[in-house]
Every structure is written in structure tokens, then in C-alpha cells.
């Protein structure tokens, strides 16, 4: 069986077998997260870019960037030189050789690097000069056009734009951005606080204020509209942490309260109109979730991950059920049926049958 065929079988089985078959003691034939030894137990990987079942990039703490091209059997440390003090929270990869990574933090700690040779060399293409800005996430519409988002500056979220694949960046005017709420910000938890679908649509997730919102732009970040979500907010630790759109209309939002040990009721929502309205999930994940991804070629199946487990929906986000109890911060799937997850203590896994 080819790798792609194996991936198809695993994803089909994941949506079909009963929930009890997915736990750490589940049946051997059930699809499951298969941990891959990254050799980086001290790093926490909140940035993940799945290129295929064979190729994936992860980025995390201690300035660490790793890449695999053999399905996770081996990993190459391709961290940018001198980045040991940086916190990489997002990576966007175009293929096995070209990728962009985002470091977060106040002022000059927020940086962007690009590689064109698989991480052998990196070029720093942006260093934030404004001490008031704090960049959280980055997304690309295609190989050239992309955006990065910062927490509000002067009362509005700041958007950084590239038209050359991340080789240069420009701050967009904020005239089309609605005012931020008091205390509102993004969460740099999984690289999914800003996501795109198609050539021009992009969504931005927020929390920390008295309402958790999703902002949408249909013109690559020049003008935005804001919509309230039913995900609880009202605290700096609560809100929408991750978004996933399978097209420009159908999307998922997950989040909750990331404070360890606290419950996170109503921590998932869905939209079928591009984010103009959001409906709460009737059966949400049982705890805070920081990452989400649609299963390849599915109109109804998606995964959500967090420190306490992985949840699956097979009805477009109406209901969720826990299928694994391992800790992951982010998840990403590829058209050739590859799904990857990454998180604390150097954990990276691929969905296997």
C-alpha cells in the first residue's frame, strides 16, 4: 500500500470507528497519532506546516526549527543561527525547501525569517521596530501573498503584508480595521489565530476582551468586519485560539480558557457564511483546544487539539468527541491525506493506521 493510500485508509477509519477505539489503549487497527522522535525534548512546537505525508516543518521555543522529508523517521535541525532566545510560534511552508517562520514578542523579538534551501540558510526579512507591536501569527494565500497580524497598536490590530513570498513586508493602513475592544488580543498558541482560504479571504481570531470575536477580510487585509462568537471570553486567558476554514464559507473556531485545570465549556463554534455568523457546537470538546484542521477532502470531518487531547467532529463542528488524550498544541493536514500534530516536550506525531 502506498503512503497516500495508507493515509486515505487511516482517515476513513478515523471517522468510522467508535470513540473507545481511539484511546491510548485502543485497538491496534484503529488510526492513531504515532509519535515521531524529533530529538528535541526541550522544545515546545506551536508552529507546524504539513507539506505532505512525508514532509513537515515544526517551529517552537529555544529558536528551534526542524524539518522531516521521510515521514518523521528522521528530523533535521534547521534552526536559524543566533535565534536561541526567540520563540517561534508559526511556520508556513510552500514545499520541502521554501518556508517562512515567525518569532513572537514585544518590539524586536517579533521577527520573520525565510529560507529557500530547506533551512540550510535563512534571511531575516522583518524585525519589528515598534515596541508597542507584538506579532502572533502569519498566513499565506499563495506562494507570494501573505499576512502577519499583531496585537492592537493605537487601538487597532496591525496587519503586515508581503507580496513576494515573505522576502519583504509592509504595514498596511489601519483605516479599514475596526477598533479593538478593551483588552482584546490574539493568541500565539498554534499559528492559527490568522488563517486564509482562497486568493483573498482571511480571518483573525481574538480573545482577552469581554467578547471573543472573529474578524474577516475579503481583500487581503485592507478592510475588515468583526463578528462576535459564542466562545466564552471576559478574561485574558479566554477566547478564540484557532480557526480552520475548508473554503471561504465553512469554518471552525476553537478555544476556551487556557488556564490549566479550569473547565472550558462551549469552546467550539462553526460558521457556514464566511464568519458573518457563528453557532455554538452542541457538543463541544471537554477542555481548552488551541488548534484545528479539516480532514483532507472531507466536508464534515475535522480535528481539534489541545494539551489534554484530540477531538473529532464528523458533522461539520456540530458535535465533537475525544479520540486521543495526548498533549498537542497544533494540527495540520495535507491534500495527500497526511495529518500531523505537534506540541510540548518535542512532541510531533503523524496520523497512522
Order of alpha helices (4+ residues) and beta strands (2+ residues): alpha-beta-beta-beta-beta-beta-beta-beta-beta-beta-beta-beta-beta-beta-beta-beta-beta-beta-beta-beta-beta-beta-beta-beta-beta-beta-beta-beta-beta
